[in-house]
Amino acid sequence: MFMRIIWGRLREGEWDNYEEAYKSVLRPGSQNIRGLNGRWLVRDVLDRDAGYSVSLWDSMEAIDRYEKSEFFRRKVAPILQPFFVGDFTTTHCEVRVMEELAQH
């Protein structure tokens, strides 16, 4: 398993608009993205204009295929990138230990 983690800072006060854009562009096609196992959008509790997008993938090839896809280049990036201020970072990680905990 591999994880793709993006950190970014949004334009001040734009989180709700960004979240709606994220859901509208990514939800409809997520089930058709080969190798994608899950996706989370998380907001920093101390810096309300910053957050992470975390996704879980079968392989680095699946991540690479997604990042080079027409869907990503023509739909996802043009809709989401304008919300960001300054730099944002994308990190690719290999999941080495995975634990699923039962809810109590």
N, CA, C and O of each residue as an XYZ file, in Angstrom:
416
protein
N       0.833     -1.181      0.000
C       0.000      0.000      0.000
C       0.874      1.239      0.000
O       1.974      1.262      0.553
N       0.348      2.255     -0.635
C       1.047      3.528     -0.726
C       0.077      4.655     -0.396
O      -1.130      4.543     -0.607
N       0.638      5.746      0.128
C      -0.178      6.868      0.529
C       0.331      8.121     -0.181
O       1.536      8.338     -0.307
N      -0.597      8.920     -0.631
C      -0.304     10.216     -1.249
C      -0.851     11.268     -0.292
O      -2.043     11.287      0.012
N       0.036     12.144      0.179
C      -0.347     13.153      1.164
C      -0.039     14.530      0.590
O       1.094     14.820      0.206
N      -1.055     15.359      0.540
C      -0.879     16.731      0.062
C      -1.180     17.667      1.220
O      -2.219     17.552      1.870
N      -0.260     18.598      1.476
C      -0.497     19.656      2.462
C      -0.591     20.963      1.711
O       0.157     21.200      0.763
N      -1.509     21.809      2.132
C      -1.597     23.121      1.519
C      -2.304     24.133      2.396
O      -3.064     23.793      3.303
N      -2.024     25.397      2.089
C      -2.682     26.514      2.763
C      -3.604     27.159      1.747
O      -3.217     27.429      0.610
N      -4.843     27.401      2.185
C      -5.849     27.985      1.306
C      -5.948     29.493      1.512
O      -5.487     30.039      2.514
N      -6.551     30.132      0.550
C      -6.845     31.559      0.701
C      -7.717     31.730      1.949
O      -8.594     30.909      2.218
N      -7.477     32.769      2.684
C      -8.166     32.986      3.959
C      -9.685     32.926      3.792
O     -10.264     33.582      2.926
N     -10.311     32.112      4.656
C     -11.761     32.003      4.692
C     -12.381     31.183      3.567
O     -13.601     31.196      3.403
N     -11.569     30.471      2.788
C     -12.075     29.731      1.630
C     -12.270     28.229      1.870
O     -12.596     27.492      0.939
N     -12.071     27.770      3.120
C     -12.144     26.331      3.358
C     -13.473     25.720      2.911
O     -13.468     24.707      2.212
N     -14.593     26.298      3.288
C     -15.890     25.706      2.943
C     -16.078     25.620      1.432
O     -16.587     24.619      0.930
N     -15.674     26.654      0.706
C     -15.769     26.629     -0.757
C     -14.849     25.569     -1.347
O     -15.222     24.866     -2.287
N     -13.635     25.455     -0.786
C     -12.690     24.439     -1.242
C     -13.253     23.035     -1.000
O     -13.191     22.175     -1.879
N     -13.791     22.814      0.175
C     -14.340     21.495      0.519
C     -15.471     21.114     -0.439
O     -15.549     19.965     -0.875
N     -16.329     22.048     -0.762
C     -17.422     21.765     -1.705
C     -16.874     21.454     -3.094
O     -17.354     20.539     -3.763
N     -15.872     22.211     -3.525
C     -15.256     21.960     -4.833
C     -14.571     20.594     -4.839
O     -14.659     19.857     -5.821
N     -13.893     20.259     -3.750
C     -13.207     18.962     -3.607
C     -14.220     17.825     -3.758
O     -14.006     16.881     -4.519
N     -15.315     17.934     -3.027
C     -16.338     16.879     -3.085
C     -16.978     16.810     -4.468
O     -17.231     15.717     -4.973
N     -17.238     17.937     -5.075
C     -17.942     17.926     -6.366
C     -17.078     17.378     -7.487
O     -17.596     16.732     -8.398
N     -15.782     17.617     -7.443
C     -14.920     17.141     -8.527
C     -14.417     15.716     -8.289
O     -14.225     14.970     -9.249
N     -14.203     15.327     -7.042
C     -13.592     14.027     -6.778
C     -14.582     12.905     -6.499
O     -14.330     11.763     -6.884
N     -15.672     13.188     -5.858
C     -16.625     12.120     -5.525
C     -17.187     11.380     -6.734
O     -17.198     10.149     -6.739
N     -17.655     12.093     -7.757
C     -18.297     11.381     -8.875
C     -17.399     10.367     -9.576
O     -17.895      9.348    -10.056
N     -16.082     10.619     -9.651
C     -15.223      9.709    -10.391
C     -14.370      8.792     -9.552
O     -13.635      7.971    -10.101
N     -14.440      8.903     -8.230
C     -13.532      8.149     -7.366
C     -13.622      6.645     -7.556
O     -12.602      5.956     -7.522
N     -14.825      6.127     -7.756
C     -14.967      4.686     -7.877
C     -14.339      4.163     -9.170
O     -14.114      2.960     -9.299
N     -14.053      5.049    -10.130
C     -13.460      4.643    -11.396
C     -11.954      4.861    -11.457
O     -11.352      4.668    -12.512
N     -11.343      5.254    -10.366
C      -9.897      5.464    -10.352
C      -9.243      4.170     -9.903
O      -9.319      3.787     -8.736
N      -8.599      3.501    -10.855
C      -7.974      2.211    -10.557
C      -6.853      2.365     -9.533
O      -5.984      3.226     -9.668
N      -6.889      1.517     -8.511
C      -5.849      1.508     -7.498
C      -6.116      2.386     -6.295
O      -5.379      2.318     -5.311
N      -7.150      3.209     -6.347
C      -7.487      4.084     -5.218
C      -8.333      3.306     -4.224
O      -9.370      2.748     -4.583
N      -7.885      3.270     -2.966
C      -8.583      2.514     -1.922
C      -9.325      3.379     -0.919
O     -10.229      2.897     -0.237
N      -8.958      4.643     -0.818
C      -9.627      5.529      0.127
C      -9.053      6.920      0.024
O      -7.928      7.116     -0.436
N      -9.851      7.895      0.465
C      -9.411      9.292      0.377
C     -10.006     10.056      1.550
O     -11.168      9.863      1.908
N      -9.185     10.934      2.150
C      -9.623     11.755      3.272
C      -9.208     13.194      3.034
O      -8.110     13.453      2.542
N     -10.071     14.121      3.377
C      -9.742     15.543      3.391
C      -9.789     15.955      4.853
O     -10.819     15.803      5.510
N      -8.678     16.476      5.366
C      -8.605     16.816      6.784
C      -8.155     18.263      6.961
O      -7.266     18.749      6.263
N      -8.791     18.930      7.909
C      -8.532     20.347      8.174
C      -7.739     20.479      9.463
O      -8.054     19.831     10.461
N      -6.734     21.301      9.444
C      -5.914     21.579     10.620
C      -6.786     22.253     11.678
O      -7.499     23.208     11.371
N      -6.737     21.769     12.914
C      -7.586     22.343     13.961
C      -7.048     23.670     14.495
O      -7.810     24.453     15.062
N      -5.752     23.937     14.324
C      -5.171     25.189     14.804
C      -5.076     26.244     13.709
O      -5.164     27.439     13.990
N      -4.898     25.815     12.478
C      -4.797     26.723     11.334
C      -5.935     26.375     10.387
O      -5.781     25.498      9.537
N      -7.062     27.038     10.517
C      -8.299     26.682      9.812
C      -8.223     26.895      8.302
O      -9.141     26.504      7.581
N      -7.148     27.504      7.813
C      -6.973     27.692      6.378
C      -5.940     26.723      5.796
O      -5.459     26.927      4.682
N      -5.602     25.679      6.540
C      -4.631     24.688      6.066
C      -5.190     23.293      6.288
O      -6.038     23.073      7.153
N      -4.700     22.364      5.496
C      -5.154     20.993      5.665
C      -4.429     20.036      4.751
O      -3.473     20.396      4.063
N      -4.911     18.799      4.762
C      -4.286     17.702      4.037
C      -5.326     16.937      3.221
O      -6.491     16.829      3.604
N      -4.879     16.426      2.116
C      -5.639     15.434      1.366
C      -4.793     14.169      1.426
O      -3.632     14.171      1.018
N      -5.377     13.098      1.933
C      -4.657     11.842      2.108
C      -5.387     10.775      1.308
O      -6.604     10.629      1.429
N      -4.652     10.031      0.491
C      -5.280      8.959     -0.267
C      -4.431      7.702     -0.175
O      -3.204      7.765     -0.093
N      -5.106      6.560     -0.189
C      -4.474      5.252     -0.042
C      -4.580      4.516     -1.366
O      -5.656      4.440     -1.960
N      -3.455      3.973     -1.828
C      -3.344      3.384     -3.164
C      -2.734      1.990     -3.122
O      -2.001      1.643     -2.196
N      -3.050      1.196     -4.146
C      -2.471     -0.144     -4.295
C      -0.980     -0.095     -4.607
O      -0.213     -0.926     -4.120
N      -0.568      0.877     -5.420
C       0.812      0.899     -5.913
C       1.239      2.308     -6.290
O       0.411      3.206     -6.441
N       2.541      2.483     -6.438
C       3.066      3.758     -6.931
C       2.650      3.955     -8.388
O       2.445      5.085     -8.831
N       2.528      2.862     -9.122
C       2.092      2.952    -10.520
C       0.681      3.537    -10.605
O       0.388      4.324    -11.505
N      -0.184      3.158     -9.677
C      -1.546      3.687     -9.654
C      -1.538      5.185     -9.360
O      -2.292      5.942     -9.972
N      -0.694      5.615     -8.429
C      -0.577      7.048     -8.115
C      -0.072      7.798     -9.346
O      -0.622      8.832     -9.726
N       0.965      7.271     -9.951
C       1.561      7.903    -11.124
C       0.550      7.999    -12.266
O       0.443      9.032    -12.925
N      -0.174      6.935    -12.487
C      -1.201      6.910    -13.545
C      -2.258      7.987    -13.274
O      -2.672      8.696    -14.191
N      -2.693      8.107    -12.015
C      -3.679      9.126    -11.639
C      -3.134     10.536    -11.862
O      -3.805     11.381    -12.454
N      -1.908     10.783    -11.384
C      -1.336     12.128    -11.491
C      -1.100     12.549    -12.942
O      -1.064     13.743    -13.239
N      -0.941     11.589    -13.840
C      -0.728     11.884    -15.258
C      -2.012     11.803    -16.084
O      -1.996     12.040    -17.292
N      -3.110     11.470    -15.432
C      -4.363     11.256    -16.162
C      -4.980     12.559    -16.651
O      -4.737     13.631    -16.097
N      -5.782     12.439    -17.698
C      -6.552     13.574    -18.212
C      -7.505     14.089    -17.135
O      -7.683     15.296    -16.975
N      -8.115     13.155    -16.396
C      -9.049     13.527    -15.327
C      -8.374     14.472    -14.332
O      -8.935     15.509    -13.978
N      -7.168     14.109    -13.882
C      -6.460     14.937    -12.909
C      -6.034     16.266    -13.525
O      -6.254     17.321    -12.930
N      -5.427     16.227    -14.710
C      -4.886     17.444    -15.325
C      -5.963     18.402    -15.820
O      -5.769     19.617    -15.789
N      -7.100     17.870    -16.279
C      -8.111     18.749    -16.868
C      -9.287     19.055    -15.946
O      -9.988     20.046    -16.150
N      -9.514     18.213    -14.929
C     -10.656     18.438    -14.038
C     -10.221     18.798    -12.626
O     -10.617     19.841    -12.103
N      -9.418     17.956    -12.008
C      -9.072     18.140    -10.597
C      -8.187     19.370    -10.381
O      -8.569     20.286     -9.653
N      -7.031     19.396    -10.996
C      -6.074     20.487    -10.765
C      -6.652     21.870    -11.070
O      -6.518     22.767    -10.237
N      -7.288     22.084    -12.227
C      -7.799     23.428    -12.512
C      -8.878     23.913    -11.537
O      -9.025     25.117    -11.324
N      -9.624     22.989    -10.951
C     -10.681     23.384    -10.008
C     -10.129     23.630     -8.610
O     -10.559     24.566     -7.935
N      -9.177     22.798     -8.162
C      -8.709     22.892     -6.772
C      -7.503     23.805     -6.572
O      -7.421     24.481     -5.547
N      -6.579     23.844     -7.501
C      -5.357     24.622     -7.293
C      -5.581     26.114     -7.077
O      -4.825     26.715     -6.313
N      -6.572     26.750     -7.700
C      -6.766     28.188     -7.450
C      -7.093     28.547     -5.999
O      -6.951     29.707     -5.613
N      -7.525     27.585     -5.194
C      -7.815     27.855     -3.784
C      -6.548     28.012     -2.949
O      -6.581     28.630     -1.885
N      -5.424     27.454     -3.424
C      -4.199     27.441     -2.637
C      -3.455     28.760     -2.724
O      -3.458     29.431     -3.756
N      -2.812     29.121     -1.606
C      -1.963     30.301     -1.530
C      -0.538     29.800     -1.359
O      -0.266     28.981     -0.481
N       0.357     30.279     -2.181
C       1.752     29.863     -2.048
C       1.935     28.399     -2.384
O       1.202     27.826     -3.190
N       2.922     27.816     -1.752
C       3.279     26.434     -2.050
C       2.350     25.445     -1.384
O       1.768     25.718     -0.334
N       2.223     24.301     -2.010
C       1.637     23.149     -1.360
C       2.553     21.982     -1.696
O       3.249     22.001     -2.711
N       2.549     20.978     -0.850
C       3.475     19.864     -1.054
C       2.708     18.569     -1.270
O       1.647     18.345     -0.688
N       3.276     17.724     -2.122
C       2.746     16.386     -2.345
C       3.838     15.399     -1.975
O       4.967     15.493     -2.456
N       3.491     14.451     -1.113
C       4.435     13.439     -0.662
C       3.870     12.061     -0.967
O       2.682     11.806     -0.771
N       4.734     11.179     -1.451
C       4.350      9.786     -1.695
C       5.045      8.928     -0.646
O       6.255      9.038     -0.452
N       4.282      8.077      0.027
C       4.810      7.277      1.128
C       4.447      5.810      0.954
O       3.392      5.478      0.414
N       5.318      4.954      1.411
C       5.022      3.526      1.463
C       4.472      3.217      2.852
O       5.100      3.549      3.857
N       3.317      2.591      2.911
C       2.720      2.218      4.196
C       3.453      0.980      4.696
O       3.429     -0.065      4.047
N       4.094      1.096      5.833
C       4.897     -0.005      6.378
C       4.164     -0.790      7.464
O       4.368     -1.996      7.604
N       3.319     -0.114      8.225
C       2.542     -0.772      9.266
C       1.120     -0.213      9.169
O       0.916      0.999      9.108
N       0.168     -1.103      9.156
C      -1.228     -0.675      9.080
C      -2.006     -1.436     10.132
O      -1.948     -2.664     10.191
N      -2.729     -0.715     10.956
C      -3.517     -1.317     12.018
C      -4.936     -0.809     11.935
O      -5.153      0.401     11.880
N      -5.880     -1.677     11.925
C      -7.274     -1.268     11.987
C      -7.763     -1.583     13.384
O      -7.650     -2.713     13.858
N      -8.306     -0.571     14.036
C      -8.747     -0.724     15.422
C     -10.257     -0.776     15.470
O     -10.944     -0.038     14.763
N     -10.757     -1.644     16.303
C     -12.212     -1.754     16.482
C     -12.712     -0.528     17.248
O     -12.051     -0.034     18.162
N     -13.880     -0.055     16.858
C     -14.488      1.079     17.560
C     -15.122      0.597     18.858
O     -15.740     -0.467     18.895
N     -14.971      1.374     19.912
C     -15.534      1.011     21.229
C     -16.628      1.972     21.606
O     -17.226      1.839     22.674
